[in-house]
Amino acid sequence: MAEATTQPFGWERAMIAAEKVKQRLRRAVTALDVAGVPYAVVGGNAVAEWVGRIDEDAVRNTRDVDLLIRRTDFPAASAALEAAGFVYHHLLDIDVFIDGPQGKPSGGIHLLYAGEKVRHDDDQLLPEIDESERGLECQVVSLEALVRIKLSTYRTHDRVHILDLLAVGLLDHSWPSRLPAPLGDRLQALLDNPNG
């Protein structure tokens, strides 16, 4: 009698997927560090880094890796990432490195460019590389720069990330006045109505 093959439960698959994202992040930043390419982790992994400093149980998983680099460093970054097993694709105006030939763009390494906008209708330019600091394993964008990015792009998951930063006390009512318009107003709205 043949043994039945068992598949992991849904929550086990979610844990495996989250670990794969962390492994991709580590491989990518190690490759950039070794190659001497300046970068900063942005996006959901940067939020996780900041939230995890306060409450590791409040960290939310993300499916991709967003890295900020200087556009002039793209050739060196590309060479480093390809040497680490990532495959380059240009999709929907985004430079993406998928994890091997069978990788998916949605779970890839997405490059963003310092001093540019993510999308043409964003309110602010992305920060420069020097608005970052060294975390335990990698360079991560500063908290203030991260907040500006999230309030500028302001998609649903960006608002959720801001709420995560609020929930652990990294942001408070003193922050809106520190931000340019309309970012300060957006943060004030989330402070006033976090469930809204």
N, C-alpha and C positions, 0 to 999 in steps of 0.2 A: 504494500500500500504506500503510495507516494505521500510525502509530508506536504501539508499545506504551507504555502509561502505567506508569511505575514508582512503586511505593510505597516509602517509606523502610523500611530494615531495622528490626527490633525495637529495637536499641540506639539507632538514630537517633530513633525515636519516643519512647523513654524520655528522651533528651536534650531533645527538643522539649517534652515534658510537664514536665520539671523546670524548663526556662526559663520556661514559662508560669506556673508557680507563683511563681517569683521576680518576674516582671512583675506578677502580681496583688498580691503582697506590697508591692512598690514603689508601685504605684498607690494601694493602701489606706493605707499609712502616710503617703505624701505628702499625700493628701486630709485625713487626720486632723491632720497637722502644720500644714498651711495653715489649717485650721479652728480650730486651737488646742485640739484635744481631746486630753487626756492619755491615753496608752495604753502598753502594753508588749507586745512580741512574746513569746508563750509557745509551748509545744508543740515540734514537730519543727524549726521554723525557728529557735527560740531555741537548741535543742541544736546545730543546724548552725552558728549564730553562735559559740557557745562552743567547739565542737570545731574550727572553722575557724581560730580564733585560735592554735591549737597546731599543727594538721596539716590543711591544706586537702584533702589526699588522703583523709582519714578521714571527710569529711562525707557524711552519708546524706541522700538526697532524701526529701521528704515531699509529699503530694498536696494538702494544704490549708493554710490560714493561720489560726492561732489568735491572737486579739488580746484582751488583758485591758484592760477599761475600767471606769470607775465606772458603776454602773447609772443614776445621775442624769445621766450624759453620753450616755445612749442616744439621745435625740432629736437632739443635735448630731452624734453619730457617724453616725447613720442618714442625716441630710441630707448629710453630707460624702461618705459612701460611695455614696449614690444619685447624687450629682452627678458622681462618678467613673465611673458606668456600672454599678454593682452593683445587683442587684435583691433586695429583702428578702423572706425567707421565714421563718416560724417552724415548725421541724420537730423533732419529738421533744423538745420543751422546750428547743431551742437556737435562738438568733437567728442566722440564716445570711444572708449576702449572696452570691448567686451572680453569676457574671461574665456579665451580660447575660441576656436572656430565654432563651437556649438553654444557659445554664450548668448545671452539675451541683452539687448540694449537697455531694457528697463532695469537690469541689475548690474549695469556696467559702471565704469569709471567715467564720469562726466566732467569735462574740463570747462571751467569758467575763467574769464580773463579780467585781471585786476584793472581797475579804472575804466571798465566798460559796463554796459547794461546787460543783464541776462536776456531780457526781451526789450524790444524798442519802446514799448509803452511803460516800462518801469519808471518810477519816480526818481531813482537815485542811481549813480554809478556804483559798481562793486568797489569794495575797499582795495587799497594797495596791500601788497604782501607784508609790508612792515606793520600793519595793524593786526598782528598775530603774536602768539606766544607759544612756547614749547610746552606741550602736555606731557603725560607720562611716556607716550610712544610716538607722538608725532607733533607737527606744528599745527595749531588750531587757531582759527580767526578769533580776535578779541570779542568779548561779550558785547560791547557797544557796536562794533562792526556787524556782528551777527544779527543783532536786533534791527539795525538799519536795513540789512538785506531782507530779513523776513517781513518787515513792515513795508518795504518797497515792492516786493513781488506780491505779497498779500493774497496768495491763494488760500484755499481752505486749510491745507496742511501747514502753511506758514502761520496762519492764525492759531492753529492747534499748538504749534511749536512755541509761539509766544506765550500761550496759556500755560504750557509746561514750565517755561522759565518763571512765570508769575507764581505758579503753584509751589515751587520750591523756594521762593523768596529772593530770587536773583534780580527781579524787577519790582519796583514799587511806585508809589504816586509821585516820587521825585523825578522819575525818568522822562515823562512827556516833555517837560520844559527843556530837556537837554537835547532834544531831537528836532531836526528841521521839519517844516511843514511839507506835506500833510502827515508825516510819520508820527509826530507827537500826538496829533488828533486821533489817529488810528489806535495808538497805544492807549490813550485816555478812554476811548470807546470800549476797549477790551477790559480795562480796569473797572470801568463803571458797570459793565454788563458782561461778565465772563461767560455766562450761560446763554447769551443772546444770539 
